[in-house]
Every structure is written in C-alpha cells, then in structure tokens.
Amino acid sequence: MKITKTQAGENRERIVGAASSLFRERGFDGVSVGDLTKAAGFTHGGFYNHFKSKEALAAEALGSAFATMAGHRERARDLPEMLTHYLSQAAREAPGKSCPAAALGGDVARQSSDVKSVFAAGVEQMIVSVEARLPPGPDRREQALSVVTRMVGALMLARAVPDGALADELLDTNLRLAISDLA
C-alpha cells in the first residue's frame, strides 16, 4: 500500500522521536533497529525505507535531541533558571527527555565521525546559549565552557551513582556553586 509523502515524513519523524528518547535512555548500542521501529509503531522492514543505516538515524536523532534541548534553554528566563531545570532530580530521572550530552557523552566517543560531529555541534550550541546569557567580558567564552562542563558532568555523575543522597548532593552542590560563580 502506497503512502503519501506527507505520511512518509510523519512516519520518519516518529522514528526519529522514538530513537531520540531510546538512545538517550539505553545508549546507541543498547537499542536495536527492531526496538526503534517497534517504539515508533512500525515493523522492522520499513526502517530502511527511511534511513540508510542505524548510524544515520543515530546522527539525526541526536541532532533532534539537541534541538529540543535548545528550545528548553531558550524558554528559560535566565541562566539560573536554566541551571535549575538542568541540574534537577527530574532531569536526572528522565534521560530520554533531557540533555543528550549528559546521556550520551560516554557513548559518542565510540561512534562514527558523523555522530561525533552532530554531538560536537550540539555541545557548541549549549556553550553559545550559555555564553549569550553571561555579562559581557573578555573571559565570557571560558565561563560558558566552565558552566556547560559543570552542568553535563554533574548530571552524568548523578545518573551514574546508585546512591540517591550522593546523586542529590552532586546536583545540589553544582547548582549552588554555578549560580554563586555567576553572581
């Protein structure tokens, strides 16, 4: 049965959306093509009508995740609000819906140069968006790099430790210190 170009585009977006969440939850190697198509409500066979490979989907899904997070950053009233949302228990508990840098930073190192390039562009977008919210100054870029590194590192570590108290301490301390450093 033939489908329209519009429907094919919508189907592709459903697969990208499902992949964006699943990759952040399970890592690139923890998700099969079958998992991806099933999560999007399709059969395995139709996958290659939309993507030449799982790697191609990984790059597109990663770009989509970073674009979604850019929208969240833009909606934040100011940098402290952005940090508060990012370094939260809700973000820690929802890797499939939050920052791909914190969810996939370790995985990306083992991926293709195409996936690494998309990741690097997403991290650069994070740095630029933080930098834009900092007061003018000669070390503005360095401050932004420091803030983004603190954000991503704290969230990655908070997700990695099994102790809820330590995870909370990692998030709370880094949030408090990041806001204090900005003052």
OpenMM code with the backbone's topology and positions (N, CA, C; nanometers):
from openmm import Vec3, app, unit

residues = "MET LYS ILE THR LYS THR GLN ALA GLY GLU ASN ARG GLU ARG ILE VAL GLY ALA ALA SER SER LEU PHE ARG GLU ARG GLY PHE ASP GLY VAL SER VAL GLY ASP LEU THR LYS ALA ALA GLY PHE THR HIS GLY GLY PHE TYR ASN HIS PHE LYS SER LYS GLU ALA LEU ALA ALA GLU ALA LEU GLY SER ALA PHE ALA THR MET ALA GLY HIS ARG GLU ARG ALA ARG ASP LEU PRO GLU MET LEU THR HIS TYR LEU SER GLN ALA ALA ARG GLU ALA PRO GLY LYS SER CYS PRO ALA ALA ALA LEU GLY GLY ASP VAL ALA ARG GLN SER SER ASP VAL LYS SER VAL PHE ALA ALA GLY VAL GLU GLN MET ILE VAL SER VAL GLU ALA ARG LEU PRO PRO GLY PRO ASP ARG ARG GLU GLN ALA LEU SER VAL VAL THR ARG MET VAL GLY ALA LEU MET LEU ALA ARG ALA VAL PRO ASP GLY ALA LEU ALA ASP GLU LEU LEU ASP THR ASN LEU ARG LEU ALA ILE SER ASP LEU ALA".split()
positions = [
    Vec3(0.0845, -0.1176, 0.0000),
    Vec3(0.0000, 0.0000, 0.0000),
    Vec3(0.0890, 0.1239, 0.0000),
    Vec3(0.0642, 0.2140, -0.0930),
    Vec3(0.1400, 0.3388, -0.1041),
    Vec3(0.0951, 0.4365, 0.0031),
    Vec3(0.1917, 0.5171, 0.0486),
    Vec3(0.1585, 0.6246, 0.1424),
    Vec3(0.2015, 0.7571, 0.0797),
    Vec3(0.1422, 0.8642, 0.1264),
    Vec3(0.1751, 0.9958, 0.0727),
    Vec3(0.3108, 1.0410, 0.1250),
    Vec3(0.3689, 1.1405, 0.0585),
    Vec3(0.4962, 1.1965, 0.1057),
    Vec3(0.4800, 1.2575, 0.2445),
    Vec3(0.3652, 1.3173, 0.2678),
    Vec3(0.3386, 1.3756, 0.3994),
    Vec3(0.3378, 1.2668, 0.5057),
    Vec3(0.2695, 1.1575, 0.4774),
    Vec3(0.2630, 1.0473, 0.5733),
    Vec3(0.4012, 0.9842, 0.5932),
    Vec3(0.4777, 0.9713, 0.4842),
    Vec3(0.6134, 0.9170, 0.4957),
    Vec3(0.6993, 1.0069, 0.5840),
    Vec3(0.6856, 1.1386, 0.5682),
    Vec3(0.7593, 1.2329, 0.6525),
    Vec3(0.7190, 1.2222, 0.7980),
    Vec3(0.5897, 1.2065, 0.8216),
    Vec3(0.5411, 1.1909, 0.9595),
    Vec3(0.5937, 1.0607, 1.0200),
    Vec3(0.5957, 0.9545, 0.9405),
    Vec3(0.6482, 0.8260, 0.9888),
    Vec3(0.7964, 0.8381, 1.0247),
    Vec3(0.8698, 0.9068, 0.9387),
    Vec3(1.0129, 0.9279, 0.9642),
    Vec3(1.0321, 1.0042, 1.0954),
    Vec3(0.9530, 1.1082, 1.1160),
    Vec3(0.9637, 1.1874, 1.2394),
    Vec3(0.9293, 1.1044, 1.3626),
    Vec3(0.8335, 1.0122, 1.3500),
    Vec3(0.8007, 0.9245, 1.4630),
    Vec3(0.9193, 0.8355, 1.4985),
    Vec3(0.9874, 0.7859, 1.3957),
    Vec3(1.1045, 0.7017, 1.4209),
    Vec3(1.2157, 0.7846, 1.4845),
    Vec3(1.2400, 0.9044, 1.4332),
    Vec3(1.3435, 0.9915, 1.4892),
    Vec3(1.3106, 1.0248, 1.6350),
    Vec3(1.1858, 1.0570, 1.6630),
    Vec3(1.1458, 1.0892, 1.8002),
    Vec3(1.1652, 0.9725, 1.8951),
    Vec3(1.1242, 0.8544, 1.8507),
    Vec3(1.1421, 0.7349, 1.9343),
    Vec3(1.2909, 0.7070, 1.9552),
    Vec3(1.3688, 0.7195, 1.8492),
    Vec3(1.5131, 0.6946, 1.8592),
    Vec3(1.5801, 0.7957, 1.9510),
    Vec3(1.5383, 0.9204, 1.9425),
    Vec3(1.5960, 1.0249, 2.0258),
    Vec3(1.5829, 0.9896, 2.1740),
    Vec3(1.4664, 0.9419, 2.2124),
    Vec3(1.4448, 0.9028, 2.3523),
    Vec3(1.5177, 0.7734, 2.3870),
    Vec3(1.5021, 0.6725, 2.3027),
    Vec3(1.5624, 0.5426, 2.3341),
    Vec3(1.7140, 0.5486, 2.3404),
    Vec3(1.7765, 0.6189, 2.2473),
    Vec3(1.9219, 0.6292, 2.2515),
    Vec3(1.9668, 0.6960, 2.3812),
    Vec3(1.8968, 0.8009, 2.4249),
    Vec3(1.9354, 0.8677, 2.5495),
    Vec3(1.9119, 0.7782, 2.6703),
    Vec3(1.8120, 0.6922, 2.6647),
    Vec3(1.7833, 0.6033, 2.7769),
    Vec3(1.8783, 0.4841, 2.7838),
    Vec3(1.9107, 0.4249, 2.6670),
    Vec3(1.9840, 0.2983, 2.6645),
    Vec3(2.1212, 0.3049, 2.5994),
    Vec3(2.1545, 0.4165, 2.5386),
    Vec3(2.2801, 0.4265, 2.4646),
    Vec3(2.2609, 0.3767, 2.3222),
    Vec3(2.3541, 0.4116, 2.2358),
    Vec3(2.3433, 0.3743, 2.0949),
    Vec3(2.3468, 0.2230, 2.0754),
    Vec3(2.4337, 0.1555, 2.1480),
    Vec3(2.4482, 0.0118, 2.1298),
    Vec3(2.3434, -0.0689, 2.2062),
    Vec3(2.2676, -0.0038, 2.2914),
    Vec3(2.1649, -0.0718, 2.3695),
    Vec3(2.0288, -0.0747, 2.3022),
    Vec3(2.0221, -0.0287, 2.1780),
    Vec3(1.8958, -0.0206, 2.1065),
    Vec3(1.9139, -0.0834, 1.9683),
    Vec3(1.8270, -0.1771, 1.9348),
    Vec3(1.8322, -0.2398, 1.8025),
    Vec3(1.7380, -0.1666, 1.7067),
    Vec3(1.7542, -0.1936, 1.5792),
    Vec3(1.6630, -0.1370, 1.4795),
    Vec3(1.5202, -0.1835, 1.5094),
    Vec3(1.5063, -0.3079, 1.5499),
    Vec3(1.3747, -0.3592, 1.5878),
    Vec3(1.3136, -0.2829, 1.7045),
    Vec3(1.3951, -0.2515, 1.8044),
    Vec3(1.3470, -0.1715, 1.9184),
    Vec3(1.2973, -0.0349, 1.8715),
    Vec3(1.3736, 0.0249, 1.7819),
    Vec3(1.3407, 0.1596, 1.7324),
    Vec3(1.2099, 0.1608, 1.6555),
    Vec3(1.1951, 0.0659, 1.5641),
    Vec3(1.0727, 0.0649, 1.4833),
    Vec3(0.9521, 0.0250, 1.5678),
    Vec3(0.9710, -0.0666, 1.6594),
    Vec3(0.8606, -0.1059, 1.7472),
    Vec3(0.8140, 0.0123, 1.8323),
    Vec3(0.9082, 0.0869, 1.8878),
    Vec3(0.8735, 0.2037, 1.9704),
    Vec3(0.7988, 0.3093, 1.8895),
    Vec3(0.8280, 0.3163, 1.7588),
    Vec3(0.7608, 0.4128, 1.6722),
    Vec3(0.6309, 0.3566, 1.6151),
    Vec3(0.6029, 0.2276, 1.6406),
    Vec3(0.4799, 0.1664, 1.5935),
    Vec3(0.4878, 0.1111, 1.4523),
    Vec3(0.6085, 0.0739, 1.4090),
    Vec3(0.6278, 0.0205, 1.2738),
    Vec3(0.6955, -0.1150, 1.2791),
    Vec3(0.7027, -0.1795, 1.1644),
    Vec3(0.7742, -0.3056, 1.1554),
    Vec3(0.9201, -0.2782, 1.1190),
    Vec3(1.0022, -0.3736, 1.1483),
    Vec3(1.1458, -0.3646, 1.1217),
    Vec3(1.1742, -0.3412, 0.9733),
    Vec3(1.0987, -0.4030, 0.8863),
    Vec3(1.1231, -0.3972, 0.7434),
    Vec3(1.1172, -0.2583, 0.6832),
    Vec3(1.0343, -0.1728, 0.7361),
    Vec3(1.0196, -0.0388, 0.6797),
    Vec3(1.1300, 0.0586, 0.7175),
    Vec3(1.2141, 0.0204, 0.8112),
    Vec3(1.3181, 0.1111, 0.8597),
    Vec3(1.4058, 0.1635, 0.7461),
    Vec3(1.4489, 0.0738, 0.6602),
    Vec3(1.5454, 0.1116, 0.5560),
    Vec3(1.4808, 0.1901, 0.4420),
    Vec3(1.3494, 0.2061, 0.4452),
    Vec3(1.2834, 0.2986, 0.3527),
    Vec3(1.3081, 0.4433, 0.3965),
    Vec3(1.3402, 0.4610, 0.5230),
    Vec3(1.3586, 0.5945, 0.5800),
    Vec3(1.5047, 0.6303, 0.6068),
    Vec3(1.5872, 0.5308, 0.6406),
    Vec3(1.7261, 0.5560, 0.6809),
    Vec3(1.8176, 0.4544, 0.6157),
    Vec3(1.9363, 0.4999, 0.5764),
    Vec3(2.0289, 0.4060, 0.5126),
    Vec3(2.0954, 0.3148, 0.6150),
    Vec3(2.0973, 0.3579, 0.7423),
    Vec3(2.1596, 0.2759, 0.8463),
    Vec3(2.1149, 0.3246, 0.9841),
    Vec3(2.1408, 0.2422, 1.0828),
    Vec3(2.1144, 0.2819, 1.2214),
    Vec3(2.2007, 0.4026, 1.2576),
    Vec3(2.3228, 0.4060, 1.2061),
    Vec3(2.4126, 0.5181, 1.2320),
    Vec3(2.3550, 0.6498, 1.1781),
    Vec3(2.2952, 0.6442, 1.0595),
    Vec3(2.2337, 0.7650, 1.0026),
    Vec3(2.1191, 0.8122, 1.0908),
    Vec3(2.0403, 0.7183, 1.1400),
    Vec3(1.9329, 0.7539, 1.2322),
    Vec3(1.9902, 0.8095, 1.3624),
    Vec3(2.0982, 0.7507, 1.4115),
    Vec3(2.1590, 0.7986, 1.5361),
    Vec3(2.2002, 0.9445, 1.5232),
    Vec3(2.2618, 0.9798, 1.4124),
    Vec3(2.3039, 1.1190, 1.3920),
    Vec3(2.1828, 1.2114, 1.3865),
    Vec3(2.0794, 1.1718, 1.3145),
    Vec3(1.9599, 1.2564, 1.3043),
    Vec3(1.8862, 1.2667, 1.4373),
    Vec3(1.8740, 1.1558, 1.5084),
    Vec3(1.8056, 1.1568, 1.6384),
    Vec3(1.8824, 1.2410, 1.7401),
    Vec3(2.0146, 1.2342, 1.7349),
    Vec3(2.0970, 1.3154, 1.8250),
    Vec3(2.0781, 1.4635, 1.7954),
    Vec3(2.0785, 1.4995, 1.6676),
    Vec3(2.0534, 1.6381, 1.6299),
    Vec3(1.9169, 1.6854, 1.6752),
    Vec3(1.8179, 1.5995, 1.6630),
    Vec3(1.6820, 1.6325, 1.7075),
    Vec3(1.6776, 1.6542, 1.8588),
    Vec3(1.7469, 1.5687, 1.9328),
    Vec3(1.7503, 1.5825, 2.0796),
    Vec3(1.8151, 1.7142, 2.1200),
    Vec3(1.9256, 1.7485, 2.0552),
    Vec3(1.9914, 1.8760, 2.0872),
    Vec3(1.9018, 1.9946, 2.0506),
    Vec3(1.8285, 1.9851, 1.9400),
    Vec3(1.7379, 2.0937, 1.9004),
    Vec3(1.6260, 2.1110, 2.0024),
    Vec3(1.5740, 2.0001, 2.0521),
    Vec3(1.4703, 2.0068, 2.1554),
    Vec3(1.5236, 2.0740, 2.2815),
    Vec3(1.6449, 2.0360, 2.3207),
    Vec3(1.7045, 2.0955, 2.4407),
    Vec3(1.7352, 2.2437, 2.4199),
    Vec3(1.7710, 2.2821, 2.2990),
    Vec3(1.7937, 2.4244, 2.2699),
    Vec3(1.6652, 2.5031, 2.2927),
    Vec3(1.5534, 2.4457, 2.2540),
    Vec3(1.4249, 2.5106, 2.2790),
    Vec3(1.3973, 2.5287, 2.4270),
    Vec3(1.4309, 2.4278, 2.5062),
    Vec3(1.4130, 2.4384, 2.6518),
    Vec3(1.5019, 2.5491, 2.7093),
    Vec3(1.6260, 2.5557, 2.6624),
    Vec3(1.7167, 2.6605, 2.7117),
    Vec3(1.6634, 2.7984, 2.6756),
    Vec3(1.6123, 2.8133, 2.5561),
    Vec3(1.5606, 2.9435, 2.5117),
    Vec3(1.4410, 2.9886, 2.5951),
    Vec3(1.3615, 2.8946, 2.6418),
    Vec3(1.2433, 2.9307, 2.7217),
    Vec3(1.2778, 2.9697, 2.8652),
    Vec3(1.3986, 2.9360, 2.9095),
    Vec3(1.4393, 2.9734, 3.0455),
    Vec3(1.4525, 3.1255, 3.0539),
    Vec3(1.4011, 3.1815, 3.1594),
    Vec3(1.4019, 3.3263, 3.1807),
    Vec3(1.5437, 3.3817, 3.1905),
    Vec3(1.6314, 3.3056, 3.2566),
    Vec3(1.7698, 3.3495, 3.2756),
    Vec3(1.8574, 3.2269, 3.3015),
    Vec3(1.9855, 3.2507, 3.3181),
    Vec3(2.0783, 3.1399, 3.3371),
    Vec3(2.0524, 3.0615, 3.4664),
    Vec3(2.0245, 3.1264, 3.5797),
    Vec3(1.9926, 3.0468, 3.6992),
    Vec3(1.8716, 2.9545, 3.6794),
    Vec3(1.7703, 3.0025, 3.6081),
    Vec3(1.6545, 2.9160, 3.5816),
    Vec3(1.6938, 2.7988, 3.4916),
    Vec3(1.7761, 2.8254, 3.3911),
    Vec3(1.8237, 2.7195, 3.3027),
    Vec3(1.8998, 2.6142, 3.3833),
    Vec3(1.9878, 2.6599, 3.4699),
    Vec3(2.0667, 2.5680, 3.5526),
    Vec3(1.9779, 2.4888, 3.6478),
    Vec3(1.8796, 2.5545, 3.7047),
    Vec3(1.7891, 2.4885, 3.7994),
    Vec3(1.7135, 2.3744, 3.7318),
    Vec3(1.6684, 2.3962, 3.6096),
    Vec3(1.5986, 2.2892, 3.5371),
    Vec3(1.6953, 2.1773, 3.4974),
    Vec3(1.8122, 2.2149, 3.4525),
    Vec3(1.9089, 2.1173, 3.4045),
    Vec3(1.9598, 2.0290, 3.5177),
    Vec3(1.9957, 2.0896, 3.6292),
    Vec3(2.0532, 2.0168, 3.7422),
    Vec3(1.9446, 1.9802, 3.8431),
    Vec3(1.8418, 1.9150, 3.7947),
    Vec3(1.7271, 1.8793, 3.8789),
    Vec3(1.7116, 1.7281, 3.8894),
    Vec3(1.6395, 1.6870, 3.9893),
    Vec3(1.6089, 1.5451, 4.0069),
    Vec3(1.5247, 1.4968, 3.8881),
    Vec3(1.4353, 1.5809, 3.8379),
    Vec3(1.3530, 1.5424, 3.7230),
    Vec3(1.4396, 1.5122, 3.6014),
    Vec3(1.5409, 1.5939, 3.5759),
    Vec3(1.6311, 1.5690, 3.4627),
    Vec3(1.7121, 1.4421, 3.4857),
    Vec3(1.7538, 1.4218, 3.6096),
    Vec3(1.8316, 1.3011, 3.6411),
    Vec3(1.7492, 1.1759, 3.6139),
    Vec3(1.6232, 1.1799, 3.6459),
    Vec3(1.5378, 1.0620, 3.6349),
    Vec3(1.4771, 1.0421, 3.4965),
    Vec3(1.5015, 1.1346, 3.4043),
    Vec3(1.4406, 1.1242, 3.2711),
    Vec3(1.5451, 1.1430, 3.1612),
    Vec3(1.6413, 1.0527, 3.1515),
    Vec3(1.7446, 1.0718, 3.0495),
    Vec3(1.6890, 1.0761, 2.9071),
    Vec3(1.5790, 1.0067, 2.8818),
    Vec3(1.5205, 1.0053, 2.7483),
    Vec3(1.4546, 1.1347, 2.7083),
    Vec3(1.4359, 1.2234, 2.8045),
    Vec3(1.3709, 1.3508, 2.7774),
    Vec3(1.4597, 1.4712, 2.8081),
    Vec3(1.5818, 1.4457, 2.8507),
    Vec3(1.6686, 1.5569, 2.8869),
    Vec3(1.7957, 1.5566, 2.8031),
    Vec3(1.8970, 1.6217, 2.8496),
    Vec3(2.0152, 1.6542, 2.7702),
    Vec3(2.0877, 1.5338, 2.7104),
    Vec3(2.1038, 1.5327, 2.5774),
    Vec3(2.1776, 1.4236, 2.5142),
    Vec3(2.3271, 1.4247, 2.5474),
    Vec3(2.3820, 1.5398, 2.5814),
    Vec3(2.5245, 1.5452, 2.6179),
    Vec3(2.5487, 1.4636, 2.7441),
    Vec3(2.4622, 1.4787, 2.8431),
    Vec3(2.4772, 1.4042, 2.9679),
    Vec3(2.4398, 1.2572, 2.9505),
    Vec3(2.3457, 1.2290, 2.8632),
    Vec3(2.3013, 1.0911, 2.8437),
    Vec3(2.3969, 1.0101, 2.7569),
    Vec3(2.4608, 1.0752, 2.6602),
    Vec3(2.5362, 1.0007, 2.5592),
    Vec3(2.6834, 1.0384, 2.5485),
    Vec3(2.7316, 1.1247, 2.6366),
    Vec3(2.8707, 1.1688, 2.6291),
    Vec3(2.9702, 1.0549, 2.6223),
    Vec3(2.9524, 0.9539, 2.7027),
    Vec3(3.0434, 0.8394, 2.7015),
    Vec3(3.0267, 0.7541, 2.5773),
    Vec3(2.9043, 0.7385, 2.5296),
    Vec3(2.8771, 0.6571, 2.4110),
    Vec3(2.9297, 0.7195, 2.2829),
    Vec3(2.9207, 0.8486, 2.2721),
    Vec3(2.9585, 0.9156, 2.1480),
    Vec3(3.1048, 0.8913, 2.1126),
    Vec3(3.1887, 0.8783, 2.2118),
    Vec3(3.3314, 0.8557, 2.1861),
    Vec3(3.3560, 0.7296, 2.1043),
    Vec3(3.2615, 0.6361, 2.1064),
    Vec3(3.2765, 0.5102, 2.0333),
    Vec3(3.1938, 0.5065, 1.9049),
    Vec3(3.1429, 0.6208, 1.8624),
    Vec3(3.0587, 0.6269, 1.7433),
    Vec3(3.1362, 0.6828, 1.6242),
    Vec3(3.0687, 0.6870, 1.5109),
    Vec3(3.1299, 0.7356, 1.3865),
    Vec3(3.1587, 0.8851, 1.3944),
    Vec3(3.2387, 0.9308, 1.3007),
    Vec3(3.2699, 1.0739, 1.2962),
    Vec3(3.1452, 1.1570, 1.2675),
    Vec3(3.0480, 1.1026, 1.1940),
    Vec3(2.9236, 1.1760, 1.1685),
    Vec3(2.8471, 1.2006, 1.2983),
    Vec3(2.8354, 1.0985, 1.3799),
    Vec3(2.7657, 1.1133, 1.5083),
    Vec3(2.8447, 1.2072, 1.5991),
    Vec3(2.9763, 1.1924, 1.6017),
    Vec3(3.0600, 1.2813, 1.6830),
    Vec3(3.0454, 1.4269, 1.6387),
    Vec3(3.0345, 1.4504, 1.5096),
    Vec3(3.0182, 1.5871, 1.4585),
    Vec3(2.8863, 1.6481, 1.5027),
    Vec3(2.7795, 1.5691, 1.4986),
    Vec3(2.6493, 1.6186, 1.5456),
    Vec3(2.6567, 1.6490, 1.6947),
    Vec3(2.7215, 1.5615, 1.7697),
    Vec3(2.7374, 1.5825, 1.9142),
    Vec3(2.8152, 1.7110, 1.9414),
    Vec3(2.9260, 1.7282, 1.8701),
    Vec3(3.0084, 1.8486, 1.8895),
    Vec3(2.9289, 1.9749, 1.8572),
    Vec3(2.8501, 1.9711, 1.7521),
    Vec3(2.7673, 2.0874, 1.7174),
    Vec3(2.6647, 2.1157, 1.8265),
    Vec3(2.6074, 2.0112, 1.8840),
    Vec3(2.5106, 2.0294, 1.9928),
    Vec3(2.5738, 2.0876, 2.1174),
    Vec3(2.6934, 2.0399, 2.1515),
    Vec3(2.7644, 2.0949, 2.2672),
    Vec3(2.8009, 2.2404, 2.2408),
    Vec3(2.8444, 2.2699, 2.1202),
    Vec3(2.8755, 2.4095, 2.0855),
    Vec3(2.7525, 2.4979, 2.1001),
    Vec3(2.6365, 2.4479, 2.0597),
    Vec3(2.5120, 2.5240, 2.0771),
    Vec3(2.4849, 2.5511, 2.2255),
    Vec3(2.5114, 2.4515, 2.3092),
    Vec3(2.4935, 2.4706, 2.4526),
    Vec3(2.5844, 2.5817, 2.5028),
    Vec3(2.7105, 2.5778, 2.4624),
    Vec3(2.8083, 2.6775, 2.5065),
    Vec3(2.7656, 2.8167, 2.4615),
    Vec3(2.7254, 2.8291, 2.3365),
    Vec3(2.6841, 2.9589, 2.2824),
    Vec3(2.5605, 3.0111, 2.3553),
    Vec3(2.4646, 2.9231, 2.3856),
    Vec3(2.3440, 2.9705, 2.4539),
    Vec3(2.3733, 3.0155, 2.5969),
    Vec3(2.4659, 2.9482, 2.6641),
    Vec3(2.5056, 2.9920, 2.7978),
    Vec3(2.5847, 3.1222, 2.7879),
    Vec3(2.6760, 3.1287, 2.6927),
    Vec3(2.7585, 3.2483, 2.6747),
    Vec3(2.6719, 3.3716, 2.6498),
    Vec3(2.5642, 3.3547, 2.5735),
    Vec3(2.4753, 3.4669, 2.5422),
    Vec3(2.4056, 3.5213, 2.6667),
    Vec3(2.3966, 3.4418, 2.7708),
    Vec3(2.3289, 3.4842, 2.8937),
    Vec3(2.4253, 3.5383, 2.9997),
    Vec3(2.5523, 3.5369, 2.9674),
    Vec3(2.6527, 3.5891, 3.0605),
    Vec3(2.6782, 3.7367, 3.0333),
    Vec3(2.7194, 3.8117, 3.1357),
    Vec3(2.7533, 3.9520, 3.1118),
    Vec3(2.8753, 3.9636, 3.0205),
    Vec3(2.8830, 4.0693, 2.9423),
    Vec3(2.9985, 4.0873, 2.8537),
    Vec3(3.1290, 4.0881, 2.9332),
    Vec3(3.2320, 4.0359, 2.8712),
    Vec3(3.3633, 4.0340, 2.9354),
    Vec3(3.4596, 3.9520, 2.8531),
    Vec3(3.5891, 3.9691, 2.8779),
    Vec3(3.6898, 3.9001, 2.7976),
    Vec3(3.6935, 3.7487, 2.8199),
    Vec3(3.6454, 3.7032, 2.9337),
    Vec3(3.6507, 3.5598, 2.9626),
    Vec3(3.5134, 3.4935, 2.9528),
    Vec3(3.4246, 3.5552, 2.8793),
    Vec3(3.2867, 3.5066, 2.8675),
    Vec3(3.2807, 3.3633, 2.8120),
    Vec3(3.3548, 3.3355, 2.7073),
    Vec3(3.3564, 3.2007, 2.6479),
    Vec3(3.4086, 3.0991, 2.7493),
    Vec3(3.5159, 3.1334, 2.8204),
    Vec3(3.5693, 3.0418, 2.9213),
    Vec3(3.4679, 3.0150, 3.0306),
    Vec3(3.3968, 3.1177, 3.0739),
    Vec3(3.2924, 3.0983, 3.1748),
    Vec3(3.1848, 3.0040, 3.1223),
    Vec3(3.1441, 3.0244, 2.9976),
    Vec3(3.0410, 2.9390, 2.9390),
    Vec3(3.0885, 2.7935, 2.9314),
    Vec3(3.2128, 2.7737, 2.8911),
    Vec3(3.2689, 2.6382, 2.8878),
    Vec3(3.2659, 2.5746, 3.0268),
    Vec3(3.3009, 2.6515, 3.1263),
    Vec3(3.3014, 2.6015, 3.2629),
    Vec3(3.1605, 2.5651, 3.3095),
    Vec3(3.0640, 2.6494, 3.2788),
    Vec3(2.9255, 2.6234, 3.3199),
    Vec3(2.8726, 2.4978, 3.2512),
    Vec3(2.8941, 2.4855, 3.1210),
    Vec3(2.8432, 2.3694, 3.0474),
    Vec3(2.9110, 2.2418, 3.0965),
    Vec3(3.0400, 2.2470, 3.1185),
    Vec3(3.1112, 2.1300, 3.1694),
    Vec3(3.0569, 2.0891, 3.3056),
    Vec3(3.0315, 2.1853, 3.3896),
    Vec3(2.9757, 2.1575, 3.5231),
    Vec3(2.8363, 2.0963, 3.5102),
    Vec3(2.7554, 2.1532, 3.4236),
    Vec3(2.6188, 2.1026, 3.4042),
    Vec3(2.6204, 1.9560, 3.3614),
    Vec3(2.6907, 1.9301, 3.2530),
    Vec3(2.6911, 1.7958, 3.1939),
    Vec3(2.7563, 1.6955, 3.2893),
    Vec3(2.8699, 1.7319, 3.3454),
    Vec3(2.9398, 1.6405, 3.4355),
    Vec3(2.8588, 1.6062, 3.5590),
    Vec3(2.7974, 1.7057, 3.6180),
    Vec3(2.7179, 1.6804, 3.7386),
    Vec3(2.5991, 1.5897, 3.7083),
    Vec3(2.5320, 1.6140, 3.5959),
    Vec3(2.4162, 1.5315, 3.5610),
    Vec3(2.4602, 1.3890, 3.5261),
    Vec3(2.5696, 1.3747, 3.4531),
    Vec3(2.6200, 1.2398, 3.4207),
    Vec3(2.6532, 1.1622, 3.5481),
    Vec3(2.7258, 1.2245, 3.6394),
    Vec3(2.7641, 1.1563, 3.7632),
    Vec3(2.6438, 1.1258, 3.8508),
    Vec3(2.5486, 1.2190, 3.8575),
    Vec3(2.4290, 1.1962, 3.9388),
    Vec3(2.3492, 1.0766, 3.8867),
    Vec3(2.3500, 1.0568, 3.7570),
    Vec3(2.2815, 0.9403, 3.6991),
    Vec3(2.3597, 0.8114, 3.7221),
    Vec3(2.4896, 0.8218, 3.7322),
    Vec3(2.5745, 0.7028, 3.7400),
    Vec3(2.5831, 0.6432, 3.8792),
    Vec3(2.5631, 0.7231, 3.9829),
    Vec3(2.5779, 0.6703, 4.1190),
    Vec3(2.4459, 0.6087, 4.1658),
    Vec3(2.4543, 0.4950, 4.2347),
    Vec3(2.3315, 0.4303, 4.2806),
    Vec3(2.2719, 0.4942, 4.4053),
    Vec3(2.3491, 0.5759, 4.4728),
    Vec3(2.3063, 0.6372, 4.5991),
    Vec3(2.2293, 0.7658, 4.5707),
    Vec3(2.1011, 0.7676, 4.6039),
    Vec3(2.0178, 0.8855, 4.5812),
    Vec3(2.0684, 1.0079, 4.6557),
    Vec3(2.1224, 0.9886, 4.7758),
    Vec3(2.1724, 1.1018, 4.8535),
    Vec3(2.2946, 1.1638, 4.7853),
    Vec3(2.3846, 1.0803, 4.7355),
    Vec3(2.5019, 1.1317, 4.6660),
    Vec3(2.4609, 1.1989, 4.5347),
    Vec3(2.3677, 1.1398, 4.4646),
    Vec3(2.3191, 1.1990, 4.3394),
    Vec3(2.2602, 1.3375, 4.3657),
    Vec3(2.1779, 1.3470, 4.4691),
    Vec3(2.1207, 1.4771, 4.5051),
    Vec3(2.2291, 1.5770, 4.5420),
    Vec3(2.3283, 1.5311, 4.6177),
    Vec3(2.4384, 1.6189, 4.6585),
    Vec3(2.5160, 1.6694, 4.5362),
    Vec3(2.5407, 1.5831, 4.4403),
    Vec3(2.6107, 1.6243, 4.3182),
    Vec3(2.5331, 1.7341, 4.2449),
    Vec3(2.4043, 1.7133, 4.2302),
    Vec3(2.3223, 1.8130, 4.1604),
    Vec3(2.3108, 1.9419, 4.2404),
    Vec3(2.2749, 1.9304, 4.3677),
    Vec3(2.2531, 2.0488, 4.4507),
    Vec3(2.3796, 2.1328, 4.4669),
    Vec3(2.4906, 2.0678, 4.4919),
    Vec3(2.6155, 2.1409, 4.5118),
    Vec3(2.6584, 2.2120, 4.3847),
    Vec3(2.6513, 2.1425, 4.2723),
    Vec3(2.6919, 2.2058, 4.1471),
    Vec3(2.5971, 2.3168, 4.1053),
    Vec3(2.4692, 2.3035, 4.1329),
    Vec3(2.3753, 2.4119, 4.1051),
    Vec3(2.4081, 2.5340, 4.1900),
    Vec3(2.4255, 2.5108, 4.3189),
    Vec3(2.4548, 2.6225, 4.4104),
    Vec3(2.5851, 2.6928, 4.3714),
    Vec3(2.6906, 2.6163, 4.3435),
    Vec3(2.8183, 2.6747, 4.3098),
    Vec3(2.8152, 2.7445, 4.1717),
    Vec3(2.7441, 2.6878, 4.0783),
    Vec3(2.7347, 2.7508, 3.9458),
    Vec3(2.6633, 2.8850, 3.9560),
    Vec3(2.5551, 2.8893, 4.0299),
    Vec3(2.4825, 3.0168, 4.0460),
    Vec3(2.5670, 3.1164, 4.1241),
    Vec3(2.6355, 3.0680, 4.2264),
    Vec3(2.7236, 3.1561, 4.3058),
    Vec3(2.8358, 3.2123, 4.2198),
    Vec3(2.8953, 3.1288, 4.1343),
    Vec3(3.0036, 3.1755, 4.0463),
    Vec3(2.9553, 3.2813, 3.9479),
    Vec3(2.8283, 3.2756, 3.9124),
    Vec3(2.7739, 3.3730, 3.8169),
    Vec3(2.7467, 3.5090, 3.8797),
    Vec3(2.7319, 3.5089, 4.0110),
    Vec3(2.6961, 3.6341, 4.0807),
    Vec3(2.8126, 3.7326, 4.0846),
] * unit.nanometer
topology = app.Topology()
chain = topology.addChain("A")
for resn in residues:
    res = topology.addResidue(resn, chain)
    for name in ("N", "CA", "C"):
        topology.addAtom(name, app.Element.getBySymbol(name[0]), res)
